[in-house]
Amino acid sequence: MSRQGDALGAAVLRPLGEQLIAAMHLEPGAVVCELMCDGGVLSSALARALPVDGTLVLTDTDRAMLEGVAAQAGGACRIEARVIDGPRIPLDDASCDALTSLLTLTFAEAGALLADARRVLRPGGSLAVVVWDAANPPAHEAALDAALRANGVTSRFMQRVLAPVNAPAGVAQTVLHDVARLETFAHLWAACVDQRPLSDELAALDEAVVTAMRRDHEALLMRFAAADGTLRVPLSARLLSMRAGA
């Protein structure tokens, strides 16, 4: 099971991923490394964006998920898969033209991987990763965490989702905005809970507790409901970017 799930991948990750790829300015023959590819939402888009002479290096801490994403990424470029095991990026020094990640770094040692970026980037290479804005977390995630806590549940998974990521010195920050469009609250609940590892944490809880959490989550998000019952949840994320010195 991917950490972000298919439905959130489509509604939340994909629109922000499009902005991320547009900011990367991929060059012919580039070697691009995605940190923590998770379920492959960004991976598939990168594989399509890279030309046939490019290389996409996918990394994750979960070997099985990594290999599955690498097998299904598609595109015409060369694809490699490498497991992250600890605080270092699994690449040689000065071997990469671009490093990127889309809202998944908090499921690894985010600070250490970002600090290691300068080692693996070639001169002129670039870092471009998207993380949630700790000062303005996404409403659907913040509301879910609040609903859990109101019912006496502290989730390690949600702590990972909302963990702050500090930009290393010399890394610029740009705010990205978008809107997640979801058909109904039931769609959002399934996306946030049923399709993510959070469902395992909640499986042992009494049904009444889960029902109360769902009710509280819905109440906190009703301000984003449109007249037709769909949800329009505004998103704010940070693009961390850096270019390695020549």
C-alpha positions as CSV (number, residue, x, y, z in Angstrom):
1,M,0.0,0.0,0.0
2,S,1.4,3.4,-1.0
3,R,1.7,6.0,1.7
4,Q,-0.4,8.6,-0.2
5,G,-2.9,6.3,-1.9
6,D,-4.3,6.4,-5.5
7,A,-7.1,8.9,-4.9
8,L,-4.9,11.4,-3.1
9,G,-2.3,10.9,-5.7
10,A,-4.8,11.9,-8.4
11,A,-6.4,14.8,-6.5
12,V,-3.5,16.2,-4.5
13,L,-0.1,15.0,-5.7
14,R,-0.6,15.1,-9.5
15,P,-1.5,18.8,-9.8
16,L,1.4,19.8,-7.5
17,G,3.7,17.4,-9.4
18,E,2.9,19.2,-12.7
19,Q,4.1,22.4,-11.2
20,L,7.2,20.7,-9.9
21,I,8.1,19.2,-13.2
22,A,7.5,22.6,-14.9
23,A,10.0,24.1,-12.5
24,M,12.7,21.5,-13.2
25,H,13.6,22.4,-16.9
26,L,14.7,18.9,-17.7
27,E,17.5,18.7,-20.3
28,P,18.3,16.0,-22.9
29,G,20.4,13.2,-21.4
30,A,19.7,14.3,-17.8
31,V,20.1,11.9,-14.9
32,V,17.2,12.6,-12.6
33,C,16.8,11.0,-9.2
34,E,13.4,10.9,-7.4
35,L,13.7,10.6,-3.6
36,M,11.0,8.4,-2.0
37,C,9.0,7.6,-5.1
38,D,6.2,6.0,-3.0
39,G,3.3,4.9,-5.3
40,G,4.8,6.5,-8.4
41,V,2.6,9.5,-9.2
42,L,5.6,11.7,-9.8
43,S,7.6,8.8,-11.2
44,S,5.2,8.2,-14.1
45,A,5.1,11.9,-15.0
46,L,8.9,12.2,-14.9
47,A,9.3,9.1,-17.1
48,R,7.1,10.7,-19.7
49,A,8.9,14.1,-19.4
50,L,12.4,12.7,-19.8
51,P,13.7,12.1,-23.4
52,V,14.8,8.7,-24.6
53,D,18.5,9.4,-23.7
54,G,17.6,10.4,-20.1
55,T,17.8,8.3,-17.0
56,L,15.4,8.2,-14.1
57,V,16.7,6.8,-10.8
58,L,13.8,5.9,-8.5
59,T,14.6,5.5,-4.8
60,D,12.5,4.5,-1.7
61,T,13.0,2.8,1.6
62,D,10.4,0.1,0.6
63,R,12.0,-2.3,-1.8
64,A,8.9,-4.0,-3.0
65,M,7.0,-0.8,-3.7
66,L,10.1,0.7,-5.4
67,E,10.5,-2.3,-7.7
68,G,6.8,-2.2,-8.5
69,V,6.9,1.5,-9.5
70,A,10.0,1.0,-11.6
71,A,8.3,-1.8,-13.5
72,Q,5.3,0.3,-14.3
73,A,6.7,3.8,-14.7
74,G,6.6,3.6,-18.5
75,G,8.2,6.3,-20.7
76,A,11.1,6.0,-23.1
77,C,13.9,6.8,-20.7
78,R,16.2,4.4,-18.8
79,I,14.8,3.6,-15.4
80,E,16.9,2.4,-12.4
81,A,15.7,1.5,-8.8
82,R,17.8,1.9,-5.7
83,V,16.9,1.4,-2.1
84,I,17.4,4.1,0.5
85,D,19.0,2.6,3.6
86,G,19.9,5.3,6.0
87,P,20.7,9.0,5.7
88,R,22.6,9.0,2.4
89,I,21.2,9.1,-1.2
90,P,22.2,5.9,-2.9
91,L,24.1,7.6,-5.7
92,D,27.8,8.2,-6.4
93,D,29.3,11.7,-5.9
94,A,28.5,14.2,-8.7
95,S,26.4,11.6,-10.6
96,C,23.1,13.3,-10.9
97,D,21.7,16.3,-12.8
98,A,18.5,16.8,-10.8
99,L,17.1,15.6,-7.5
100,T,13.3,15.8,-6.8
101,S,10.6,14.5,-4.5
102,L,6.9,15.1,-4.1
103,L,5.5,15.2,-0.6
104,T,7.1,12.0,0.6
105,L,10.4,13.0,2.1
106,T,9.0,12.9,5.7
107,F,8.8,9.1,5.4
108,A,12.6,8.9,5.3
109,E,15.4,10.9,7.0
110,A,14.4,14.1,5.2
111,G,17.0,16.5,6.7
112,A,19.9,14.1,6.0
113,L,18.8,13.4,2.4
114,L,18.5,17.1,1.7
115,A,21.9,17.7,3.3
116,D,23.4,15.0,1.0
117,A,22.0,16.6,-2.1
118,R,25.1,18.7,-2.9
119,R,27.3,15.6,-2.8
120,V,25.4,13.7,-5.5
121,L,24.6,16.7,-7.8
122,R,26.9,17.5,-10.7
123,P,28.1,21.1,-11.0
124,G,25.1,23.1,-12.2
125,G,22.7,20.3,-11.1
126,S,19.5,21.2,-9.3
127,L,17.4,20.2,-6.4
128,A,13.6,20.7,-6.6
129,V,11.4,19.0,-4.0
130,V,7.9,19.8,-2.7
131,V,7.0,19.5,1.0
132,W,4.0,20.6,3.0
133,D,4.2,24.0,4.6
134,A,4.3,23.4,8.3
135,A,2.9,26.9,9.0
136,N,-0.1,26.3,6.7
137,P,-0.6,22.5,6.5
138,P,-3.1,21.1,4.0
139,A,-6.6,21.4,5.4
140,H,-7.6,17.8,4.8
141,E,-4.6,16.4,6.6
142,A,-4.7,18.9,9.5
143,A,-8.5,18.2,10.0
144,L,-7.9,14.5,10.0
145,D,-5.2,14.8,12.6
146,A,-7.4,17.0,14.7
147,A,-10.3,14.5,14.4
148,L,-8.1,11.7,15.5
149,R,-6.7,13.6,18.5
150,A,-10.1,14.8,19.6
151,N,-11.0,11.1,19.9
152,G,-7.9,10.2,21.9
153,V,-5.9,8.8,18.9
154,T,-2.3,9.8,18.1
155,S,-1.2,8.5,14.8
156,R,2.4,7.8,13.9
157,F,1.5,7.9,10.3
158,M,-0.1,11.4,10.6
159,Q,3.0,12.6,12.5
160,R,5.0,11.5,9.4
161,V,2.6,13.2,7.0
162,L,2.7,16.5,8.8
163,A,6.3,16.5,10.0
164,P,8.1,19.8,9.2
165,V,11.0,19.8,6.8
166,N,13.6,22.4,7.3
167,A,15.4,23.7,4.2
168,P,19.2,23.5,4.4
169,A,21.2,26.7,4.1
170,G,21.3,28.0,0.5
171,V,18.0,26.4,-0.5
172,A,15.3,28.8,-1.8
173,Q,11.7,28.4,-0.9
174,T,8.7,29.1,-3.2
175,V,5.1,28.7,-2.2
176,L,2.9,26.6,-4.6
177,H,-0.9,26.8,-4.6
178,D,-3.5,24.5,-5.9
179,V,-7.0,23.1,-5.1
180,A,-7.8,19.4,-4.5
181,R,-11.1,18.5,-6.0
182,L,-12.9,15.5,-4.5
183,E,-16.3,14.1,-5.4
184,T,-17.8,13.8,-1.9
185,F,-16.6,13.6,1.7
186,A,-16.9,9.8,1.5
187,H,-14.4,10.0,-1.4
188,L,-12.0,12.1,0.8
189,W,-12.3,9.7,3.8
190,A,-11.5,6.7,1.6
191,A,-8.5,8.6,0.1
192,C,-7.2,9.8,3.5
193,V,-7.8,6.6,5.5
194,D,-8.9,3.5,3.7
195,Q,-6.2,3.7,0.9
196,R,-3.3,4.6,3.2
197,P,-1.4,2.8,6.0
198,L,-3.5,4.8,8.5
199,S,-6.2,2.2,8.0
200,D,-3.9,-0.4,9.7
201,E,-3.5,1.9,12.7
202,L,-7.3,2.3,13.0
203,A,-8.2,-1.3,12.4
204,A,-8.1,-2.3,16.1
205,L,-10.3,0.7,17.2
206,D,-13.9,0.3,18.3
207,E,-16.2,1.1,15.4
208,A,-17.9,3.9,17.4
209,V,-14.6,5.7,17.8
210,V,-13.9,5.5,14.1
211,T,-17.4,6.8,13.4
212,A,-16.8,9.7,15.7
213,M,-13.5,10.6,14.0
214,R,-15.1,10.5,10.6
215,R,-17.9,12.7,11.8
216,D,-15.4,15.2,13.3
217,H,-13.3,15.2,10.1
218,E,-16.3,15.9,8.0
219,A,-17.5,18.7,10.2
220,L,-14.1,20.4,10.0
221,L,-14.1,20.3,6.2
222,M,-17.7,21.3,5.4
223,R,-16.5,24.9,4.8
224,F,-14.9,23.6,1.6
225,A,-18.1,21.9,0.3
226,A,-19.7,23.2,-2.8
227,A,-23.5,23.3,-3.5
228,D,-23.3,20.1,-5.5
229,G,-21.6,18.2,-2.6
230,T,-18.1,18.2,-4.0
231,L,-15.2,19.4,-2.0
232,R,-12.7,22.1,-3.1
233,V,-9.8,22.0,-0.6
234,P,-7.1,24.6,-1.1
235,L,-3.5,23.4,-1.0
236,S,-0.4,25.3,-0.1
237,A,3.1,23.6,-0.3
238,R,6.7,24.7,-0.5
239,L,9.0,24.2,-3.4
240,L,12.6,23.8,-2.1
241,S,15.1,24.5,-4.8
242,M,18.9,24.9,-5.2
243,R,21.5,24.8,-8.0
244,A,24.8,23.2,-7.2
245,G,27.8,25.4,-7.7
246,A,29.8,25.2,-10.9
